[in-house]
């Protein structure tokens, strides 16, 4: 299965993001952003499946919870930034 990481500016924003998505019926997992994509050193991400990404971004946009960045988790474990 293909997954995406929605990078948030802090743990609090990641928690708000995950809670908002869970309330909308979208499974979301909070994790610390991998070092390869973590530019600031303290960000957290919310992991969602590919089938839920578009709906998740729409929900977050409506709630005013804009992600910093979004990354595709490639099959080889690397990360590719998705331009929104």
Secondary structure, DSSP 8 states (H G I E B T S, - for coil): --EEEEEESSHHHHHHHHHHHHHTT---EEEE--TTT-SSS--EEEEEEHHHHHHHHHHHHHHT---SEEEEE-TTS-EEEE--
